Amino acid sequence: MGQPVEVRVFSTAPPYAFGLRVAGHAVQHKDRANPMPTVLRWRGYRFYFFSNEGYEPPHIHVDRGGNSVKYWLGPVRLARNFGFGPVELTVIERKVRQEETVFLERWNEHFGSNT
C-alpha cells in the first residue's frame, strides 16, 4: 500500500452542516429511535442519512468497506468522498441517480417536505 493521502473537501454546505450550532435550527424528525435510517442496501453498499441533518439540503450517504461518500439530491452532485475510487464513484452515482426519487421521498417522510 502507498502512503496515506490527505484529502481536503470544500463544500457549499452551510457552516452549521459541520456540527456548529446555529440558533433557531432545531430539526424535528419523526423517527427519533433511528439516528441513521437505511434507505437502501445494494451490492454491499448502504444508502442512508443522518437524522440530525435535516437542516441541510436533501442528500444521501453511501458506505461500503470503510469508504464513504455523500451526494446532494435534486440535482444529484457529489458533496464529499472519503476513499472511493473514480470507477466505483461512477457506479454509485449512477445508482443514486436511478433511486433519487425514492431517496427524496424517504427524506421528506423523515424530515417533512419543507426542508
C-alpha positions as CSV (number, residue, x, y, z in Angstrom):
1,M,0.0,0.0,0.0
2,G,1.1,3.6,-0.6
3,Q,1.3,6.5,1.8
4,P,-1.9,8.0,3.2
5,V,-3.2,10.9,1.2
6,E,-4.8,14.0,2.8
7,V,-8.0,15.0,1.0
8,R,-9.5,18.4,1.6
9,V,-13.1,18.9,0.7
10,F,-14.6,22.3,0.0
11,S,-18.3,22.2,0.5
12,T,-21.2,24.5,-0.4
13,A,-23.0,23.3,2.7
14,P,-23.8,26.0,5.3
15,P,-21.4,26.2,8.3
16,Y,-23.8,24.5,10.7
17,A,-23.6,21.4,8.5
18,F,-20.3,20.7,10.1
19,G,-21.7,20.4,13.6
20,L,-21.7,24.1,14.5
21,R,-24.8,25.1,16.4
22,V,-26.9,27.9,14.9
23,A,-29.7,29.5,16.8
24,G,-33.2,28.6,15.6
25,H,-32.2,25.5,13.7
26,A,-33.8,22.8,15.8
27,V,-34.6,19.9,13.4
28,Q,-37.7,17.8,14.1
29,H,-37.9,14.4,12.6
30,K,-40.4,11.6,13.0
31,D,-38.1,8.7,13.8
32,R,-36.0,9.6,16.9
33,A,-35.3,5.9,17.6
34,N,-33.2,5.5,14.4
35,P,-30.5,8.2,14.0
36,M,-29.2,6.7,10.7
37,P,-32.1,5.4,8.7
38,T,-31.0,3.0,5.9
39,V,-32.9,3.7,2.7
40,L,-31.3,1.0,0.5
41,R,-28.8,-1.8,0.6
42,W,-27.5,-2.7,-2.8
43,R,-24.4,-4.8,-3.8
44,G,-22.8,-4.3,-0.3
45,Y,-23.5,-0.5,-0.3
46,R,-25.5,1.1,2.4
47,F,-27.5,4.2,1.4
48,Y,-28.7,6.2,4.4
49,F,-28.9,9.7,6.0
50,F,-28.4,11.1,9.5
51,S,-31.5,12.1,11.4
52,N,-29.7,15.2,12.7
53,E,-29.0,16.6,9.2
54,G,-32.5,17.8,8.3
55,Y,-31.2,21.4,8.3
56,E,-29.1,20.6,5.2
57,P,-30.5,20.2,1.7
58,P,-31.6,16.7,0.9
59,H,-28.7,14.3,0.4
60,I,-27.7,10.6,0.8
61,H,-24.7,9.0,2.4
62,V,-23.3,5.8,0.9
63,D,-20.8,3.5,2.8
64,R,-19.0,0.3,1.9
65,G,-15.9,-1.3,3.2
66,G,-14.8,1.6,5.3
67,N,-15.3,4.1,2.5
68,S,-18.0,6.8,2.5
69,V,-19.5,9.3,0.0
70,K,-22.2,11.9,0.2
71,Y,-24.4,13.1,-2.7
72,W,-26.7,16.1,-2.7
73,L,-30.1,15.3,-4.3
74,G,-32.1,17.4,-6.6
75,P,-29.9,17.6,-8.7
76,V,-27.5,14.8,-7.9
77,R,-24.0,16.1,-7.3
78,L,-21.0,14.9,-5.3
79,A,-20.7,16.6,-1.9
80,R,-17.7,14.7,-0.5
81,N,-15.8,11.4,-0.9
82,F,-13.7,9.5,1.5
83,G,-12.0,6.5,-0.1
84,F,-14.0,5.5,-3.2
85,G,-12.1,5.4,-6.5
86,P,-13.3,7.0,-9.7
87,V,-14.7,3.8,-11.2
88,E,-16.7,3.0,-8.0
89,L,-17.9,6.6,-7.7
90,T,-19.4,6.3,-11.2
91,V,-21.3,3.1,-10.2
92,I,-22.5,4.7,-7.0
93,E,-23.6,7.9,-8.7
94,R,-25.4,6.0,-11.4
95,K,-27.4,4.2,-8.7
96,V,-28.1,7.4,-6.8
97,R,-29.5,9.0,-10.0
98,Q,-31.7,5.9,-10.5
99,E,-33.0,6.0,-7.0
100,E,-33.1,9.8,-6.5
101,T,-36.9,9.9,-6.4
102,V,-37.1,7.2,-3.7
103,F,-34.4,8.9,-1.7
104,L,-36.2,12.3,-1.8
105,E,-39.5,10.6,-0.8
106,R,-37.8,8.9,2.2
107,W,-36.1,12.2,3.1
108,N,-39.4,14.1,3.0
109,E,-41.1,11.3,5.0
110,H,-38.5,11.6,7.7
111,F,-37.9,15.4,7.9
112,G,-41.1,16.8,6.2
113,S,-41.2,18.2,2.8
114,N,-40.3,21.8,3.7
115,T,-36.6,21.1,4.5
